[in-house]
Amino acid sequence: MRLFTNRFWNITNNKRILFLYESSKYSNALITYLKILKTSGYEIRAVITDEWGPLSDELKKLGIKVYMLPLKNFRGITYYFFLILYLVFFIIKHKISIIHSHVQKPNFIATLTSFIVPVKLFAFRHHYRPFGIKMNWKEKLFDWFIHKFAGVIIVPSKTVREGIIKYEGFKERIVVVPYIYDFLDYNKPDMNKVKELKEKYPCKLRLIMVSRLITLKRPFLVLKVVRDIIAEGYDIKLLVAGDGPLRTKLENWVYNNNLQDCIVMLGFKKDLINYMAACDMLVSASMTDASNSAAKEMGLLGKLIAVPDYVGDFTEYVIDGWNGFLLPLHNTEHHLKLVIKRVYENSEKYNVMGERLRETILKRFDYRYAKKVVNLYKKLG
């Protein structure tokens, strides 16, 4: 039972969307989907609970009104109470009829808000927890509440939907709408910088891992595989791009194993595309991904990828041994070692796989070709 009804402030089906998100970091997939909605006649307001940043800049360029709401000084129940109150008055003032919320906390808040005001809610979920991965009580409660009471749950791949059904028991109202991208908006590598990086990190095979440094991404597994291969006399280097709570532990591990020359902890890089272009293959052992953008970016460069099977949407576009390598989630270390050694010993043989991956990604994920997905986005209202 909603506290207010449409009659309270005379909302009609006005195709006016509130985009609710918690980060102002750049996301080509989010920008592309909002661009599609805008050109389809939707009027969009964006509320982002962060400081102004690259995403805000891009949305402003699209003509979307952006409202920044950094809530660093709010904690616990005060945070939720204030944001829900803000959204209720925002929806009334701007006559919003549709909410598109993204990631868990905004989804939870949007669901609570939808009890108060009559809006159509699409909750975009970008995660799931594989079997055996523990969740704290708060995460479990949030996911249960969202799936129980939100209007429609949007997920980016069949694997995520199947994982949610299998491991969490939710079935109703889960709709798959894949990420798509405007690849023309991607920065091109600076070939002078790429050359400098190759000279700075000389070796026969240069690997890169692009990941948030958390337990579920299994970064230690990748580092240990590289350590073991180096110990066998292979001339390889691993560049690790990303940040997270495990970063200090990983840096200490690299130092204690005397691997500073072979495993380079890059942290966050604004010109990441140059580092990717300087490397030969992307490697990942992650147990949870909704739809990994780094793998697609690497593929656009015509590079190799070795990624986990049955995680995110990898299985939907990577054909093992044809346009990439799929690693089983069990005994991943063994299979990753084999893949790295195969590429190392005969890299020319596998270069064609990168070109095949590039063709696959362009045809499947560029919004100019993905007409079915574009039509799905247009119906999210």
MIVOBA-817948 format. One record per atom (N, C-alpha, C): residue in three letters; x, y, z. Coordinates in steps of 0.05 Angstrom, whole numbers, padded with zeros to 5 digits, always signed. Layout:
N
alaXYZ...
***
This chain:
381
met+00017-00024+00000met+00000+00000+00000met+00018+00025+00000arg+00016+00041-00020arg+00032+00065-00022arg+00021+00087-00006leu+00038+00104+00005leu+00030+00127+00021leu+00016+00147+00004phe+00026+00152-00020phe+00014+00171-00039phe+00005+00157-00064thr-00012+00170-00079thr-00021+00159-00105thr-00015+00179-00127asn-00019+00170-00152asn-00014+00188-00174asn-00029+00214-00172arg-00054+00213-00161arg-00071+00236-00159arg-00059+00258-00141phe-00041+00249-00123phe-00029+00268-00103phe-00014+00290-00117trp+00001+00283-00139trp+00014+00304-00154trp+00011+00302-00184asn-00010+00287-00192asn-00019+00287-00220asn+00003+00277-00239ile+00015+00254-00231ile+00034+00241-00249ile+00019+00224-00269thr+00027+00226-00294thr+00017+00208-00315thr+00040+00192-00325asn+00036+00175-00344asn+00057+00159-00356asn+00074+00177-00374asn+00092+00193-00362asn+00105+00215-00376asn+00132+00208-00387lys+00140+00182-00385lys+00166+00174-00395lys+00189+00190-00382arg+00186+00197-00357arg+00207+00212-00343arg+00221+00193-00323ile+00247+00189-00327ile+00262+00169-00312ile+00281+00183-00292leu+00282+00171-00268leu+00303+00178-00249leu+00324+00156-00250phe+00348+00163-00257phe+00371+00145-00257phe+00386+00149-00231leu+00386+00127-00214leu+00398+00129-00188leu+00422+00111-00187tyr+00445+00123-00179tyr+00471+00108-00179tyr+00488+00119-00156glu+00509+00104-00149glu+00525+00112-00126glu+00554+00120-00133ser+00561+00120-00158ser+00588+00127-00166ser+00589+00145-00190ser+00609+00163-00191ser+00612+00180-00214ser+00635+00172-00231lys+00644+00146-00228lys+00665+00136-00245lys+00654+00131-00273tyr+00671+00134-00293tyr+00663+00131-00321tyr+00654+00103-00327ser+00632+00100-00341ser+00622+00074-00350ser+00610+00077-00378asn+00623+00066-00398asn+00614+00068-00425asn+00587+00053-00428ala+00584+00031-00414ala+00559+00015-00416ala+00535+00031-00406leu+00538+00045-00383leu+00517+00061-00371leu+00510+00084-00389ile+00531+00098-00399ile+00527+00121-00416ile+00512+00113-00442thr+00520+00090-00453thr+00507+00081-00478thr+00477+00075-00474tyr+00471+00062-00452tyr+00443+00055-00447tyr+00426+00080-00442leu+00437+00099-00427leu+00423+00124-00423leu+00420+00140-00448lys+00440+00139-00466lys+00438+00152-00492lys+00415+00140-00508ile+00413+00114-00508ile+00391+00100-00522ile+00364+00109-00511leu+00361+00110-00485leu+00336+00118-00473leu+00328+00146-00480lys+00349+00164-00480lys+00343+00192-00486lys+00334+00196-00515thr+00348+00182-00533thr+00340+00185-00561thr+00314+00171-00567ser+00304+00155-00548ser+00279+00141-00552ser+00255+00157-00540gly+00261+00181-00531gly+00240+00198-00521gly+00236+00200-00491tyr+00254+00186-00476tyr+00252+00188-00447tyr+00266+00214-00437glu+00255+00226-00417glu+00267+00249-00404glu+00281+00238-00378ile+00306+00244-00375ile+00322+00231-00353ile+00332+00252-00334arg+00329+00245-00308arg+00343+00260-00286arg+00361+00240-00273ala+00386+00248-00266ala+00405+00230-00254ala+00411+00240-00225val+00408+00222-00206val+00416+00228-00178val+00440+00209-00172ile+00463+00220-00166ile+00487+00204-00161ile+00497+00211-00133thr+00500+00191-00116thr+00508+00196-00088thr+00538+00196-00086asp+00551+00215-00100asp+00580+00217-00101asp+00588+00245-00108glu+00614+00251-00107glu+00623+00276-00117glu+00622+00277-00148trp+00623+00301-00159trp+00623+00304-00188trp+00647+00290-00200gly+00643+00276-00223gly+00665+00260-00235gly+00660+00255-00264pro+00676+00237-00276pro+00674+00232-00305pro+00646+00224-00315leu+00632+00207-00300leu+00605+00199-00308leu+00587+00223-00309ser+00589+00240-00289ser+00572+00264-00288ser+00578+00282-00312asp+00603+00284-00319asp+00611+00301-00342asp+00597+00291-00367glu+00598+00264-00371glu+00587+00252-00396glu+00557+00255-00397leu+00544+00252-00374leu+00515+00254-00373leu+00506+00283-00379lys+00522+00302-00369lys+00516+00330-00375lys+00518+00336-00405lys+00539+00324-00418lys+00542+00327-00447lys+00518+00316-00462leu+00506+00295-00451leu+00482+00284-00465leu+00457+00301-00460gly+00459+00321-00444gly+00435+00338-00438gly+00419+00327-00416ile+00430+00309-00400ile+00416+00298-00377ile+00422+00315-00352lys+00401+00323-00338lys+00405+00339-00313lys+00416+00321-00291val+00438+00329-00279val+00452+00312-00259val+00451+00326-00232tyr+00443+00311-00212tyr+00442+00321-00184tyr+00460+00304-00167met+00482+00316-00158met+00501+00302-00141met+00493+00304-00112leu+00495+00281-00098leu+00486+00280-00070leu+00506+00265-00054pro+00530+00276-00050pro+00550+00262-00034pro+00541+00260-00004leu+00541+00236+00007leu+00530+00232+00033leu+00552+00221+00052lys+00576+00231+00050lys+00598+00221+00066lys+00594+00224+00096asn+00579+00244+00104asn+00575+00249+00133asn+00551+00234+00145phe+00537+00218+00128phe+00514+00204+00138phe+00522+00174+00142arg+00513+00162+00164arg+00519+00135+00170arg+00494+00120+00178gly+00494+00094+00173gly+00472+00077+00183gly+00445+00085+00175ile+00426+00084+00193ile+00398+00089+00187ile+00394+00118+00178thr+00411+00137+00187thr+00408+00165+00179thr+00412+00168+00149tyr+00431+00152+00138tyr+00436+00153+00109tyr+00411+00145+00094tyr+00399+00123+00101tyr+00376+00113+00087tyr+00352+00132+00090phe+00348+00141+00114phe+00325+00159+00119phe+00327+00185+00103phe+00351+00197+00103phe+00355+00222+00088phe+00351+00218+00058leu+00364+00196+00047leu+00362+00192+00019leu+00334+00185+00009ile+00320+00169+00024ile+00292+00163+00017ile+00275+00188+00018leu+00278+00204+00039leu+00264+00229+00040leu+00270+00248+00017tyr+00296+00249+00010tyr+00304+00266-00013tyr+00291+00256-00039leu+00291+00229-00043leu+00280+00218-00068leu+00250+00222-00070val+00236+00220-00047val+00207+00224-00048val+00201+00252-00057phe+00214+00272-00046phe+00209+00300-00054phe+00219+00305-00082phe+00241+00292-00090phe+00252+00295-00117phe+00232+00284-00137ile+00221+00261-00132ile+00202+00248-00150ile+00177+00265-00153ile+00167+00276-00130ile+00144+00294-00131ile+00149+00319-00147lys+00172+00332-00142lys+00179+00357-00155lys+00182+00354-00185his+00196+00332-00193his+00202+00328-00221his+00182+00310-00236lys+00162+00302-00222lys+00141+00285-00233lys+00153+00260-00247ile+00169+00246-00232ile+00182+00221-00241ile+00162+00198-00241ser+00161+00183-00262ser+00143+00159-00263ser+00158+00133-00264ile+00185+00134-00269ile+00201+00109-00272ile+00228+00114-00257ile+00236+00093-00242ile+00263+00093-00230ile+00280+00071-00242his+00304+00078-00251his+00324+00059-00258his+00346+00061-00237ser+00348+00042-00219ser+00368+00042-00198ser+00389+00021-00205his+00414+00026-00197his+00436+00008-00204his+00452+00002-00179val+00460-00023-00176val+00475-00036-00155val+00459-00037-00129gln+00469-00053-00110gln+00453-00062-00088gln+00441-00040-00070lys+00458-00022-00060lys+00447-00002-00041lys+00427+00017-00054pro+00432+00028-00078pro+00411+00044-00091pro+00386+00028-00097asn+00389+00002-00104asn+00366-00015-00109asn+00349-00018-00084phe+00362-00022-00062phe+00348-00025-00036phe+00333+00001-00029ile+00346+00023-00033ile+00334+00049-00027ile+00311+00055-00046ala+00315+00049-00071ala+00293+00054-00091ala+00269+00036-00085thr+00274+00012-00076thr+00252-00006-00069thr+00236+00005-00046leu+00250+00014-00025leu+00236+00027-00003leu+00220+00052-00012thr+00233+00067-00029thr+00219+00092-00039thr+00194+00085-00055ser+00195+00063-00069ser+00171+00055-00085ser+00147+00047-00068phe+00151+00042-00042phe+00129+00037-00024phe+00114+00063-00018ile+00128+00086-00021ile+00117+00111-00013ile+00104+00126-00037val+00117+00124-00060val+00108+00139-00084val+00102+00119-00107pro+00083+00125-00124pro+00075+00107-00145pro+00093+00109-00170val+00116+00095-00169val+00134+00095-00191val+00138+00066-00201lys+00145+00064-00226lys+00153+00038-00237lys+00183+00034-00233leu+00191+00012-00220leu+00219+00008-00213leu+00232-00014-00229phe+00255-00007-00241phe+00272-00027-00253phe+00298-00027-00237ala+00304-00049-00223ala+00328-00051-00207ala+00349-00066-00222phe+00371-00053-00230phe+00393-00065-00245phe+00412-00078-00226arg+00414-00104-00227arg+00432-00119-00209arg+00457-00127-00225his+00481-00121-00214his+00506-00125-00228his+00523-00146-00213his+00512-00163-00197his+00528-00182-00182his+00511-00207-00176tyr+00525-00228-00170tyr+00513-00252-00157tyr+00535-00267-00142arg+00528-00283-00123arg+00547-00298-00107arg+00546-00327-00114pro+00568-00338-00125pro+00569-00367-00131pro+00565-00384-00106phe+00558-00408-00110phe+00554-00427-00088phe+00580-00429-00071gly+00577-00429-00045gly+00600-00431-00027gly+00612-00405-00019ile+00604-00383-00032ile+00614-00356-00024ile+00596-00344-00003lys+00607-00338+00020lys+00591-00328+00042lys+00583-00299+00037met+00559-00292+00045met+00549-00265+00045met+00543-00257+00074asn+00548-00231+00080asn+00540-00223+00107asn+00510-00219+00108trp+00499-00217+00132trp+00470-00216+00136trp+00458-00192+00122lys+00472-00170+00121lys+00462-00145+00109lys+00458-00149+00079glu+00478-00161+00066glu+00477-00166+00037glu+00454-00185+00031lys+00451-00206+00047lys+00429-00225+00042lys+00402-00211+00045leu+00400-00195+00066leu+00374-00181+00071leu+00368-00162+00048phe+00387-00147+00039phe+00383-00128+00017phe+00374-00143-00008asp+00388-00164-00016asp+00381-00179-00040asp+00353-00191-00038trp+00347-00203-00014trp+00320-00215-00010trp+00299-00194-00013phe+00303-00171+00000phe+00283-00149-00001phe+00278-00139-00029ile+00300-00134-00044ile+00298-00124-00071ile+00283-00143-00089his+00291-00169-00087his+00278-00189-00104his+00249-00194-00097lys+00243-00190-00071lys+00215-00194-00062lys+00197-00171-00070phe+00207-00146-00070phe+00189-00123-00072phe+00194-00105-00095ala+00217-00106-00108ala+00223-00089-00131ala+00206-00098-00155gly+00201-00079-00174gly+00185-00086-00197gly+00197-00107-00215val+00218-00099-00229val+00232-00117-00247val+00262-00116-00241ile+00275-00140-00240ile+00304-00142-00236ile+00317-00145-00263ile+00336-00127-00270ile+00350-00129-00295ile+00378-00139-00289val+00386-00160-00304val+00414-00171-00301val+00427-00172-00329pro+00454-00170-00330pro+00467-00167-00356pro+00473-00193-00371ser+00468-00216-00359ser+00475-00240-00374ser+00459-00264-00364lys+00457-00285-00380lys+00442-00309-00373lys+00456-00323-00349thr+00482-00322-00349thr+00497-00335-00327thr+00490-00323-00300val+00488-00296-00299val+00480-00283-00274val+00452-00291-00266arg+00434-00291-00285arg+00406-00299-00279arg+00405-00328-00269glu+00419-00346-00283glu+00419-00374-00274glu+00432-00378-00247gly+00453-00362-00241gly+00467-00363-00216gly+00449-00354-00193ile+00434-00332-00198ile+00415-00322-00178ile+00393-00343-00172ile+00383-00355-00193ile+00362-00375-00189ile+00373-00400-00174lys+00397-00409-00182lys+00408-00433-00172lys+00418-00430-00143tyr+00432-00409-00138tyr+00446-00406-00112tyr+00431-00388-00092glu+00412-00372-00101glu+00398-00354-00083glu+00368-00360-00082gly+00357-00375-00101gly+00330-00383-00099gly+00309-00363-00110phe+00319-00341-00121phe+00300-00321-00133phe+00294-00329-00162lys+00269-00327-00170lys+00262-00334-00197lys+00246-00313-00212glu+00228-00300-00197glu+00208-00283-00210glu+00220-00256-00220arg+00210-00247-00242arg+00215-00219-00252arg+00245-00213-00257ile+00260-00233-00265ile+00288-00228-00272ile+00291-00228-00302val+00299-00205-00313val+00300-00202-00342val+00330-00197-00350val+00339-00211-00371val+00366-00208-00381val+00367-00186-00402val+00382-00165-00397val+00387-00144-00416val+00417-00139-00417pro+00431-00150-00437pro+00460-00149-00438pro+00471-00120-00439tyr+00495-00116-00429tyr+00509-00091-00433tyr+00515-00087-00463ile+00512-00063-00472ile+00523-00056-00499ile+00538-00030-00496tyr+00554-00024-00517tyr+00574-00003-00514tyr+00574+00014-00540asp+00584+00039-00537asp+00590+00055-00559asp+00621+00055-00562phe+00631+00036-00577phe+00660+00032-00579phe+00674+00055-00592leu+00660+00071-00607leu+00673+00095-00619leu+00681+00115-00598asp+00668+00114-00574asp+00675+00132-00553asp+00700+00123-00537tyr+00710+00099-00542tyr+00733+00090-00528tyr+00758+00105-00537asn+00775+00111-00518asn+00801+00123-00524asn+00818+00104-00540lys+00833+00114-00559lys+00853+00098-00574lys+00880+00098-00559pro+00895+00077-00561pro+00921+00077-00548pro+00940+00097-00560asp+00956+00109-00544asp+00978+00127-00552asp+01002+00109-00558met+01008+00104-00584met+01028+00084-00591met+01056+00091-00581asn+01062+00117-00578asn+01087+00125-00566asn+01089+00116-00537lys+01067+00119-00522lys+01066+00110-00495lys+01067+00080-00493val+01054+00067-00512val+01054+00037-00512val+01083+00027-00516lys+01097+00040-00534lys+01125+00033-00539lys+01142+00037-00514glu+01137+00059-00501glu+01152+00065-00476glu+01147+00043-00455leu+01122+00034-00453leu+01115+00014-00433leu+01128-00013-00439lys+01128-00020-00465lys+01141-00045-00473lys+01171-00044-00466glu+01183-00021-00470glu+01212-00018-00463glu+01216-00018-00433lys+01197-00008-00419lys+01199-00006-00390lys+01196-00034-00377tyr+01178-00051-00389tyr+01173-00077-00378tyr+01180-00098-00399pro+01206-00101-00406pro+01214-00120-00427pro+01211-00149-00418cys+01200-00166-00436cys+01198-00194-00431cys+01187-00208-00456lys+01186-00234-00456lys+01176-00248-00480lys+01145-00248-00480leu+01133-00250-00456leu+01104-00251-00455leu+01095-00232-00432arg+01078-00212-00439arg+01070-00192-00420arg+01040-00196-00414leu+01033-00202-00389leu+01006-00207-00381leu+00995-00183-00366ile+00968-00180-00366ile+00956-00159-00350ile+00931-00170-00336met+00927-00162-00311met+00903-00169-00296met+00890-00142-00288val+00865-00138-00297val+00850-00114-00290val+00828-00122-00272ser+00829-00113-00247ser+00810-00124-00227ser+00809-00107-00202arg+00785-00107-00190arg+00783-00097-00163arg+00797-00118-00145leu+00814-00110-00127leu+00830-00128-00112leu+00815-00137-00086ile+00797-00156-00091ile+00781-00168-00069ile+00783-00198-00071thr+00774-00211-00050thr+00777-00240-00048thr+00763-00255-00071leu+00739-00246-00078leu+00724-00260-00099leu+00737-00259-00126lys+00755-00240-00131lys+00769-00238-00156lys+00793-00257-00157arg+00801-00268-00135arg+00823-00288-00133arg+00849-00277-00144pro+00858-00253-00137pro+00883-00243-00148pro+00907-00259-00139phe+00907-00270-00114phe+00930-00285-00105phe+00934-00310-00122leu+00913-00322-00132leu+00915-00345-00149leu+00932-00339-00174val+00925-00316-00187val+00940-00308-00211val+00969-00302-00205leu+00974-00288-00183leu+01002-00282-00175leu+01018-00307-00170lys+01006-00326-00157lys+01021-00351-00151lys+01027-00367-00176val+01008-00367-00195val+01013-00381-00220val+01037-00368-00235val+01037-00341-00235val+01059-00327-00248val+01086-00332-00234arg+01085-00332-00207arg+01110-00339-00192arg+01120-00366-00199asp+01103-00386-00201asp+01111-00414-00207asp+01123-00416-00235ile+01110-00402-00254ile+01120-00403-00282ile+01147-00389-00284ile+01150-00367-00271ile+01176-00353-00271ile+01198-00371-00259ala+01191-00386-00238ala+01210-00404-00225ala+01220-00426-00244glu+01203-00432-00264glu+01211-00452-00284glu+01227-00441-00307gly+01233-00415-00305gly+01251-00402-00325gly+01238-00387-00347tyr+01212-00383-00346tyr+01197-00368-00366tyr+01201-00338-00363asp+01204-00324-00385asp+01209-00295-00384asp+01182-00281-00388ile+01168-00277-00366ile+01142-00264-00367ile+01140-00242-00346lys+01122-00224-00350lys+01115-00203-00330lys+01085-00201-00328leu+01076-00194-00304leu+01047-00189-00299leu+01043-00161-00289leu+01026-00146-00303leu+01019-00119-00294leu+00991-00121-00281val+00989-00112-00256val+00963-00114-00242val+00951-00086-00239ala+00929-00081-00253ala+00916-00055-00253ala+00891-00057-00237gly+00889-00041-00217gly+00865-00041-00200gly+00872-00035-00171asp+00852-00031-00155asp+00855-00024-00127asp+00835-00040-00111gly+00837-00039-00085gly+00818-00053-00068gly+00831-00060-00041pro+00815-00073-00023pro+00825-00078+00004pro+00849-00098+00005leu+00853-00114-00016leu+00876-00133-00015leu+00902-00121-00026arg+00901-00096-00035arg+00924-00085-00049arg+00950-00087-00032thr+00949-00078-00007thr+00972-00077+00010thr+00983-00106+00015lys+00965-00125+00020lys+00974-00153+00023lys+00987-00164-00002leu+00976-00157-00025leu+00988-00166-00050leu+01015-00153-00055glu+01018-00128-00049glu+01044-00114-00052glu+01064-00126-00033asn+01057-00132-00009asn+01075-00145+00010asn+01083-00173+00001trp+01064-00187-00011trp+01070-00214-00021trp+01090-00213-00044val+01086-00194-00062val+01105-00190-00084val+01133-00184-00074tyr+01134-00166-00054tyr+01160-00158-00042tyr+01173-00182-00028asn+01158-00197-00012asn+01169-00219+00003asn+01179-00242-00015asn+01167-00244-00039asn+01176-00264-00058asn+01196-00254-00078asn+01205-00229-00073asn+01226-00216-00090asn+01218-00216-00120leu+01193-00208-00125leu+01182-00209-00152leu+01175-00181-00163gln+01187-00160-00151gln+01180-00133-00159gln+01186-00127-00188asp+01206-00141-00199asp+01213-00136-00228asp+01194-00151-00247cys+01180-00171-00237cys+01163-00188-00254cys+01133-00184-00250ile+01125-00176-00226ile+01097-00170-00220ile+01095-00141-00211val+01082-00125-00227val+01081-00096-00223val+01053-00088-00214met+01051-00077-00190met+01025-00068-00180met+01021-00039-00189leu+01004-00035-00209leu+01000-00009-00221leu+00981+00009-00206gly+00962-00003-00191gly+00940+00013-00180gly+00921+00022-00201phe+00907+00043-00196phe+00888+00054-00216phe+00903+00071-00236lys+00897+00067-00262lys+00909+00082-00284lys+00888+00094-00302lys+00890+00121-00305lys+00871+00134-00323lys+00876+00127-00352asp+00901+00121-00359asp+00908+00113-00387asp+00911+00083-00389leu+00893+00069-00376leu+00895+00039-00376leu+00897+00027-00403ile+00884+00040-00423ile+00884+00029-00450ile+00912+00026-00461asn+00930+00044-00453asn+00958+00042-00462asn+00972+00017-00451tyr+00966+00011-00425tyr+00978-00012-00412tyr+00967-00038-00424met+00941-00038-00431met+00929-00061-00443met+00941-00066-00471ala+00944-00044-00486ala+00956-00047-00513ala+00985-00056-00512ala+00999-00051-00490ala+01027-00060-00487ala+01029-00089-00479cys+01007-00101-00471cys+01008-00129-00461cys+00997-00148-00483asp+01004-00173-00479asp+00996-00194-00498asp+00970-00209-00491met+00965-00211-00465met+00941-00227-00457met+00931-00217-00430leu+00904-00216-00428leu+00891-00210-00403leu+00885-00236-00389val+00890-00237-00362val+00884-00261-00347val+00865-00254-00324ser+00847-00272-00318ser+00828-00268-00295ser+00821-00294-00283ala+00819-00294-00257ala+00810-00318-00242ala+00785-00312-00226ser+00771-00291-00232ser+00749-00281-00216ser+00726-00302-00214met+00714-00303-00190met+00692-00321-00186met+00665-00306-00189thr+00666-00280-00193thr+00642-00265-00195thr+00646-00241-00213asp+00632-00240-00235asp+00631-00217-00253asp+00604-00216-00266ala+00593-00192-00268ala+00567-00190-00282ala+00572-00191-00312ser+00590-00173-00321ser+00597-00172-00349ser+00623-00155-00351asn+00645-00169-00354asn+00671-00156-00351asn+00678-00138-00375ser+00682-00112-00370ser+00688-00094-00391ser+00717-00095-00400ala+00735-00101-00382ala+00764-00102-00389ala+00769-00124-00410ala+00755-00146-00408ala+00759-00168-00428ala+00750-00158-00456lys+00729-00143-00456lys+00719-00133-00482lys+00738-00112-00493glu+00749-00095-00476glu+00768-00075-00485glu+00793-00088-00495met+00802-00109-00482met+00826-00123-00491met+00821-00136-00518gly+00797-00147-00521gly+00789-00159-00547gly+00788-00139-00569leu+00779-00114-00563leu+00778-00093-00584leu+00805-00087-00594leu+00825-00091-00577leu+00853-00087-00586leu+00865-00111-00601gly+00849-00132-00604gly+00858-00156-00618gly+00877-00172-00601lys+00873-00171-00575lys+00891-00185-00556lys+00878-00211-00546leu+00894-00228-00534leu+00884-00253-00523leu+00872-00248-00495ile+00853-00265-00487ile+00843-00265-00460ile+00841-00294-00450ala+00846-00297-00424ala+00841-00322-00410ala+00824-00316-00386val+00799-00325-00387val+00779-00316-00367val+00763-00340-00357pro+00751-00338-00333pro+00737-00361-00321pro+00711-00368-00335asp+00706-00394-00337asp+00682-00405-00349asp+00659-00402-00329tyr+00635-00399-00339tyr+00610-00397-00323tyr+00611-00374-00303val+00624-00352-00310val+00624-00328-00294val+00616-00305-00313gly+00598-00288-00304gly+00589-00266-00320gly+00579-00275-00347asp+00586-00261-00368asp+00577-00268-00395asp+00599-00279-00412phe+00622-00287-00400phe+00644-00298-00416phe+00636-00321-00434thr+00620-00340-00422thr+00612-00364-00437thr+00595-00357-00461glu+00582-00334-00461glu+00564-00326-00482glu+00578-00316-00507tyr+00603-00308-00504tyr+00617-00298-00528tyr+00645-00309-00532val+00656-00322-00512val+00683-00334-00514val+00680-00363-00521ile+00692-00371-00543ile+00693-00400-00551ile+00721-00410-00545asp+00723-00428-00526asp+00749-00436-00516asp+00767-00447-00539gly+00790-00436-00542gly+00809-00445-00563gly+00805-00433-00590trp+00783-00417-00593trp+00777-00405-00619trp+00781-00374-00619asn+00768-00361-00599asn+00773-00332-00596asn+00781-00324-00568gly+00788-00344-00552gly+00797-00339-00525gly+00801-00365-00509phe+00808-00362-00484phe+00811-00386-00467phe+00792-00384-00443leu+00777-00406-00438leu+00759-00407-00415leu+00772-00425-00394leu+00773-00416-00370leu+00786-00430-00348leu+00765-00441-00329pro+00766-00467-00323pro+00747-00479-00304pro+00750-00465-00277leu+00728-00463-00262leu+00729-00451-00236leu+00743-00469-00216his+00743-00495-00221his+00758-00514-00204his+00784-00521-00217asn+00805-00522-00201asn+00832-00528-00211asn+00841-00507-00231thr+00834-00482-00225thr+00839-00459-00243thr+00869-00455-00247glu+00885-00459-00225glu+00914-00454-00227glu+00927-00472-00248his+00920-00497-00248his+00932-00516-00267his+00926-00507-00296his+00901-00500-00301his+00893-00493-00329his+00904-00466-00337leu+00906-00447-00319leu+00918-00422-00325leu+00948-00425-00332lys+00962-00442-00317lys+00990-00448-00323lys+00993-00459-00352leu+00976-00478-00358leu+00977-00490-00385leu+00973-00470-00407val+00953-00452-00403val+00947-00432-00424val+00970-00413-00427ile+00981-00403-00405ile+01004-00384-00407ile+01028-00397-00421lys+01033-00422-00414lys+01056-00435-00427lys+01051-00440-00457arg+01027-00447-00464arg+01021-00451-00492arg+01025-00426-00509val+01014-00404-00498val+01017-00378-00512val+01047-00370-00513tyr+01061-00374-00491tyr+01089-00366-00490tyr+01105-00381-00511glu+01100-00407-00514glu+01117-00423-00532glu+01109-00420-00561asn+01085-00410-00567asn+01078-00407-00595asn+01058-00384-00598ser+01067-00360-00592ser+01048-00337-00591ser+01037-00331-00619glu+01052-00335-00640glu+01043-00329-00667glu+01018-00346-00674lys+01018-00370-00664lys+00996-00389-00670lys+00969-00378-00659tyr+00971-00364-00636tyr+00947-00356-00622tyr+00939-00327-00628asn+00955-00312-00642asn+00948-00284-00648asn+00922-00281-00663val+00915-00300-00680val+00890-00299-00695val+00866-00300-00676met+00869-00312-00653met+00847-00313-00634met+00838-00285-00625gly+00858-00267-00622gly+00852-00240-00614gly+00835-00226-00635glu+00842-00230-00661glu+00826-00218-00683glu+00798-00229-00684arg+00795-00255-00679arg+00768-00267-00678arg+00752-00255-00655leu+00765-00251-00632leu+00751-00240-00609leu+00742-00211-00616arg+00759-00196-00629arg+00751-00169-00636arg+00726-00168-00654glu+00725-00186-00674glu+00702-00187-00691glu+00677-00195-00675thr+00680-00214-00657thr+00657-00223-00641thr+00646-00201-00623ile+00664-00186-00610ile+00656-00165-00592ile+00642-00142-00607leu+00653-00134-00629leu+00640-00113-00645leu+00612-00121-00653lys+00609-00145-00663lys+00583-00154-00673lys+00562-00158-00651arg+00572-00166-00628arg+00554-00173-00606arg+00548-00150-00587phe+00567-00132-00583phe+00564-00112-00561phe+00563-00083-00570asp+00571-00077-00595asp+00569-00049-00604asp+00539-00043-00609tyr+00529-00021-00598tyr+00501-00016-00599tyr+00491-00011-00628arg+00509-00006-00646arg+00501-00002-00674arg+00492-00028-00687tyr+00502-00051-00676tyr+00495-00077-00687tyr+00476-00092-00669ala+00475-00086-00643ala+00459-00101-00624ala+00430-00091-00624lys+00416-00094-00646lys+00389-00082-00648lys+00369-00095-00628lys+00372-00121-00623lys+00353-00133-00604lys+00356-00122-00576val+00381-00117-00568val+00386-00106-00542val+00377-00077-00540val+00382-00062-00562val+00373-00034-00563val+00342-00033-00559asn+00328-00051-00572asn+00299-00052-00569asn+00290-00059-00541leu+00306-00076-00527leu+00300-00083-00499leu+00303-00058-00482tyr+00324-00043-00486tyr+00328-00018-00471tyr+00305+00001-00475lys+00296+00004-00500lys+00275+00022-00506lys+00248+00015-00491lys+00246-00010-00483lys+00222-00019-00469lys+00223-00016-00439leu+00246-00006-00429leu+00249-00004-00400leu+00236+00021-00389gly+00211+00023-00393gly+00196+00047-00384gly+00167+00040-00379
***
